[in-house]
Amino acid sequence: MQKATIQLETLTCPSCILKIENATKSMEGVDKDSVQVMFNSSKLKFNFDDEKVKVEEVENAIQKLGYEVKKTQVKAM
């Protein structure tokens, strides 16, 4: 498992959080219980199995929703 933190462009409303959380949780390989979007800091944190999903796939899913990914940090657990 790996842990990722994705810095997003500023989030503007609570519905942004729900869209991003739901999209991330629906991806195979993402630990659904670990998904957390922090509104004030505009960060998405989650754990994932890098053999089932790549962090780039999560970034692409977020970008398809219309949100900009600024920076991603991945750490081994």
Backbone torsions as a table, in degrees:
resi	resn	phi	psi	omega
1	MET	NA	149.4	177.3
2	GLN	-125.6	159.1	176.9
3	LYS	-118.4	131.1	-179.1
4	ALA	-122.9	145.6	171.2
5	THR	-126.6	122.0	179.7
6	ILE	-112.7	120.0	175.3
7	GLN	-83.2	121.8	-178.3
8	LEU	-103.7	162.0	170.1
9	GLU	-62.6	155.1	-175.3
10	THR	-48.1	127.2	176.7
11	LEU	-82.3	142.4	-173.2
12	THR	-108.0	-16.6	-177.7
13	CYS	-158.0	162.6	179.4
14	PRO	-61.7	-27.8	178.8
15	SER	-67.9	-25.5	174.5
16	CYS	-60.3	-43.1	-179.7
17	ILE	-60.2	-47.5	-178.8
18	LEU	-62.3	-42.9	179.5
19	LYS	-60.4	-47.4	-177.4
20	ILE	-68.0	-44.5	179.2
21	GLU	-61.7	-46.4	-178.5
22	ASN	-63.3	-41.6	179.1
23	ALA	-64.5	-41.6	-179.0
24	THR	-69.3	-44.8	-179.3
25	LYS	-63.6	-26.4	-177.0
26	SER	-79.7	-6.9	-176.9
27	MET	-86.0	131.4	177.5
28	GLU	-66.2	135.4	-179.6
29	GLY	99.7	-12.6	177.5
30	VAL	-92.0	131.4	175.2
31	ASP	-73.5	103.9	-173.3
32	LYS	-59.3	-32.9	-179.0
33	ASP	-73.1	-16.4	-176.5
34	SER	-94.0	-10.4	-174.8
35	VAL	-69.3	125.6	-179.4
36	GLN	-146.7	124.4	174.1
37	VAL	-105.6	125.9	178.8
38	MET	-101.9	111.0	-174.0
39	PHE	-60.7	-48.8	-174.4
40	ASN	-63.9	-35.1	-178.1
41	SER	-101.7	-2.9	-180.0
42	SER	55.0	48.6	179.2
43	LYS	-123.4	145.2	172.5
44	LEU	-112.7	125.9	176.8
45	LYS	-120.2	139.2	178.1
46	PHE	-163.7	158.9	174.1
47	ASN	-105.2	147.5	-178.3
48	PHE	-151.5	155.9	176.2
49	ASP	-92.8	108.8	-174.7
50	ASP	-70.6	-3.9	173.2
51	GLU	-88.4	-15.1	-179.1
52	LYS	-108.2	-29.1	-178.7
53	VAL	-148.4	142.7	177.2
54	LYS	-100.2	148.4	-179.0
55	VAL	-61.0	-29.4	178.0
56	GLU	-63.8	-31.9	177.8
57	GLU	-67.5	-38.1	177.2
58	VAL	-67.2	-43.8	176.8
59	GLU	-57.8	-44.5	179.9
60	ASN	-62.7	-40.7	179.0
61	ALA	-62.3	-40.1	179.0
62	ILE	-67.1	-42.0	180.0
63	GLN	-65.9	-33.9	177.4
64	LYS	-65.6	-25.1	176.1
65	LEU	-77.6	-11.8	178.5
66	GLY	102.5	13.7	179.4
67	TYR	-106.5	144.7	-178.3
68	GLU	-92.8	131.7	175.0
69	VAL	-92.2	122.9	-178.8
70	LYS	-93.1	-43.8	-174.9
71	LYS	-158.8	144.6	178.2
72	THR	-127.8	138.8	177.5
73	GLN	-126.2	130.6	-179.8
74	VAL	-122.7	135.9	178.2
75	LYS	-131.5	142.7	174.0
76	ALA	-73.8	146.9	179.4
77	MET	-100.6	NA	NA
